[in-house]
């Protein structure tokens, strides 16, 4: 199964794609000097730093396809020039999508993987019980 972590949000002056893939998370770790779960915990526990909010959004925009210079300009205009609390929830959503996958994504199933919905039985057809039969055999 795979998820791309791509998420589309109405933010700032339009609708933008955000994605924290492997490379963006590595960039984010470097910028915030913390791993992804530490950053997420800081955002959720109100222990965030200003750089946590701005860098999550900037890296998410870059992963979503915006050029780094454009992402930086958007963050300076719509994050750093505004009260931090205005973008805290957006940063949390982007961070969670990067770690866990976007909530509305369809999970792509790898070929050959079993589908539990197609299998009606949960026991093996050759499985035997060590107990006596619950009904007597029919008389002939």
C-alpha positions in Angstrom: 0.0 0.0 0.0 1.3 3.5 -0.7 0.2 7.0 0.0 1.5 10.1 -1.6 0.6 12.4 1.3 -0.7 15.0 -1.2 -3.3 17.3 0.2 -5.1 20.2 -1.3 -6.1 23.1 1.0 -7.7 26.5 0.6 -5.0 28.6 2.2 -3.8 32.2 2.0 -4.8 33.7 -1.4 -5.9 30.5 -3.2 -6.0 26.7 -3.3 -2.6 25.0 -2.9 -1.2 21.5 -2.9 0.9 20.5 0.0 3.0 17.4 0.3 5.7 16.3 2.8 7.4 13.5 1.0 10.7 11.9 2.2 12.8 14.7 0.8 10.7 17.5 2.2 10.6 15.8 5.7 14.4 15.6 5.5 14.6 19.3 4.6 12.1 20.1 7.5 14.2 18.1 10.0 17.3 20.1 9.0 15.4 23.4 9.3 13.8 22.7 12.6 16.6 20.5 14.1 14.0 17.9 15.1 12.4 14.7 13.7 8.9 14.7 12.2 7.2 13.3 15.4 9.0 15.9 17.6 7.7 18.6 15.3 4.2 17.2 15.3 4.2 16.9 19.1 5.4 20.5 19.5 2.6 21.7 17.2 -0.1 19.7 19.0 1.2 20.3 22.5 1.4 24.1 22.1 5.2 23.8 22.5 5.8 24.9 18.9 8.4 27.3 17.7 7.8 29.9 15.0 10.1 28.0 12.7 8.0 24.8 13.1 4.9 26.5 11.6 6.6 28.4 8.8 8.9 25.5 7.8 6.2 22.9 7.7 4.1 25.1 5.4 7.1 26.1 3.2 8.3 22.5 2.8 4.7 21.4 2.2 4.3 24.0 -0.6 7.6 22.9 -2.2 6.5 19.2 -2.0 3.2 20.2 -3.5 4.9 21.6 -6.6 5.6 25.3 -5.8 9.1 26.6 -6.6 11.2 27.2 -3.5 11.4 31.0 -4.1 7.6 31.1 -4.5 7.0 29.0 -1.4 9.3 31.3 0.6 7.4 34.4 -0.6 4.1 32.9 0.3 5.3 32.0 3.8 6.8 35.4 4.4 3.5 37.1 3.2 0.9 34.8 4.7 2.7 33.1 7.7 5.5 35.3 9.0 3.5 38.6 8.6 0.5 37.1 10.5 -0.1 36.0 14.1 1.3 32.4 14.4 -1.9 30.9 15.6 -3.6 31.6 12.2 -1.4 29.0 10.6 -1.0 26.5 13.4 -3.8 24.2 12.4 -2.7 24.3 8.7 0.8 23.2 9.8 -0.6 20.4 11.9 -2.7 19.1 9.0 0.2 19.2 6.6 2.5 17.5 9.1 0.0 14.7 9.9 -0.5 14.1 6.1 3.2 13.8 5.7 3.6 11.3 8.4 0.4 9.3 8.1 -0.9 10.1 4.6 -3.7 12.4 3.6 -7.0 11.3 5.1 -9.0 11.3 1.8 -6.3 9.4 -0.2 -7.3 6.1 -1.7 -4.7 3.5 -0.6 -3.3 1.8 -3.6 -3.1 -2.0 -3.1 -0.1 -3.8 -4.3 -0.9 -6.7 -6.7 -0.9 -10.1 -5.2 -1.9 -8.9 -1.7 -4.9 -10.8 -0.3 -8.2 -9.1 0.0 -9.9 -9.9 3.3 -13.3 -8.8 1.9 -13.1 -11.5 -0.8 -12.5 -14.3 1.6 -15.6 -15.5 3.4 -13.9 -18.0 5.7 -11.5 -17.2 8.5 -10.5 -20.8 9.1 -8.4 -23.1 7.0 -10.4 -25.7 5.0 -8.1 -28.5 6.3 -8.3 -27.3 9.9 -9.5 -30.0 12.3 -10.7 -29.7 15.8 -9.7 -32.2 18.5 -13.2 -32.2 20.0 -16.0 -34.7 19.3 -18.6 -33.9 16.7 -21.5 -31.9 18.1 -24.2 -34.1 16.3 -24.5 -37.8 16.1 -24.1 -39.3 12.6 -27.3 -39.9 10.7 -28.7 -43.4 10.9 -28.6 -45.3 7.6 
